[in-house]
Amino acid sequence: MSKVKLTVFYYSMGGSNYQMAKWAEEAAIEAGAEVRVVKVAELAPQSVIDANPNWKAHIEATKDVPQATLDDLEWADAVIFSVPTRFGVMPSQMKQFLDTAGGLWAEGKTVNKVVSAMTSAMNPHGGQEATLLSLYTMMYHWGAIVVTPGYLNPVTMEAGGNPYGTSVTIGQDGKMVEDVEASVKFQAKRTLEIAEKIVG
């Protein structure tokens, strides 16, 4: 049984990244980890959200999910991020939250945290890899230990073959094109496996 404390930070408009966060949570609980799933604060104006029925519905459906705080970051031994891509980088909502972690970084409290990330985009070449790499760049500055799925398990290839982290294409109907549940769960368990070595 894992002794690792894992926080899954996510941002989601239509629910895909929330679903991936929940799959990661399921895998981590199955492995015996203590888990928090938290959403970063929404920055978009309410008028913009109200104009998009799917976005508005998702926010309403997840209103009881706790909002991310720096305590969730400090508490965790391992962190998984689940974010959509925005022009090849992480969305501003996640970047804004990470930018507030400067105090923890200055105190050395981000060092050796084990981190991994997942993403989504509206087409197969919509910047998924770039988004993950942009997020990992911040993690290198933190002194964190980046864990990727690589090609260690066939589920990575079955989910589209992104070695940097699970990525999924979102169809025009707002649903995931690829079946990435197994890939997400493998990535979560691998993250915990490495974190267990660090914590131990």
N, C-alpha and C positions, 0 to 999 in steps of 0.2 A: 504493500500500500504506500502511495506517495505521501510525503510530508510537505510537499510543495504548496505554497500559497500562490494562486494564479488569479490575476485580474485580466478580464477580456474587455478592452476598450473598443467601442464601436461608434460609427456614425452611419446612419442609413436614412435614405429618403423614401424608398419604396419597399423596404423590408428585406432585401437580399442579404445585406451585410449583417443585419440583425439575425437572420436565420443562420448564417455562418457562425456568428458569435454563439448562438444557442447550441449548435452542433459541437463547437469546441468545448463549451461548458459540459455537455453530456459526456464527452470523451474524458474530460478531466475528472469529473465526479466518478465515473466508472473506474478510473485509475486511482481513486482515493484522495485526490487533491481537494483542498479547500478553495472554493471558486467564488469570485465576484464578477458579474456581468454589469457593466455600466456604460451609459451613453454620454458622449461629450455634448456640451451645450449647443443648442441650435442658435445660429447667428442670423438666419434669413428673416426678413420682415414677415410678419403674420399675413400681410396682404398677398405676398408672393406664395406662401404656403396655401392659403385659402383658395388661390386660383388653380391649384393642382390637386384634384380630388384624391389621387393615390397618395400623395405626400401628406395631405391633411389626415387621411384615414390612418396612415401608418403612425403618425404622431399621436393620434388619439388612442390607437391600439397599444402603444408602448408608454403611455403616460405614467404608468406606475414603475417603470424601470428607473432605478436610481441614476441621478446625474453624477458624472465622474468628478471626483475631487482629487487633490494631490495626496490625500491620505490613502486612496486606493492604489496609487502608484508607489508610495513609500512602503506600504504594507506588503506588497507583492514580492515574491522571489522571482516569478516569471510573469511575462506580459505578452498577450496576443492582441494585435490590432486588427480590426476588420473595417476597411474603409473603401468607398468607391473611388475611382480615379476622376480627377478634375483636370483636364488638359495635361495629363501625364504626371501629375503630382497629387499629393493627398489633398482632400478638401480643406478649406480654410477653417472649418469647425475643429478638425483634429489638430491642425497646425497651431491654432490659437491656444488650445489646451496644452499642447506640448511646450509652447513658448512660455507658459506660466511655471514650468518646472525648473526654471533657472536656479531657484533657491536650493532645491534638492540636489541639483547638479553641483552647485558650489560647495555643498556640504559633503560631497562624495557619496550621496545616497542613491545615485543611479548606477554606480559602478557595479559590474558583475550581475546586473539583472539580466536574466535570460529572456530574449525577445524574439518574436516571430510575427509575421504579418500576412494578411489576406486581402484581396481586393476584387472589384468587379468593374465592368465597363459595358457600354452598349454595343461594342463590336469586338471581334477577336484580337484586333490590333489597335485597341483604343488607349494604349498607354499603361496597361497593367504592370508590366515589368518595371517601367520607369517610375510608376507610383510607389511600388515596393522599395525600389532602390533609393528613392528620395526620402522615404521614411527611415530606411536603414542608415542613411547618411547621418541623420540626427542621432541615431543610436550609437554610432561610432564615436561621436563627440561625447556622449554620455559615459563611455567606457563600458557599455553593455556588451553582452555576448549574443550575437545574432545567430539564430538557429533557423535553417531553411529545410524544406523537405528533400531538396536535391532530387536524385532519381533512385532513392533507396527502396521505393515500393512501387509496384506497377500502377497503383491508384493515381499516382502523379500524372502518368502519361494518359490514363483514362479520363482524367479531368482536364486535359488540354496541354499538359507537359510543362508547366511553369515551375522551374526548379527553385525560384526565389520565394514562392509561397503560393498557396491555392488562389487561382483567379477564375472568375466565371463571367461568361457573356450573358448579358441581360437582353432578352428579346423585346420586340416592339410591344408585346403583351405584358411586359413587366416581369416575366417569369425567367428563371434561370434556364439557359440552353443546355449546358453540360450538367451531368450529375456529379456534384462535387462533395457530397456528404462524406464519403469514405476518405477522400483526400483531406478534408478539413480535420476529420477525427485522427487520421494518421499524423498530420502536422501537429495537432495539439498534444498527442501522446509523445511524439518525439521531443517537443519543447519541454514537456515535463520530465522526460527521461534525462535530458541534459541538465535541467535545473536540479534534479535530484542529486546528481553528481556534485554540483556546485554547493548546494545546501549541505549535503552530507559531509 
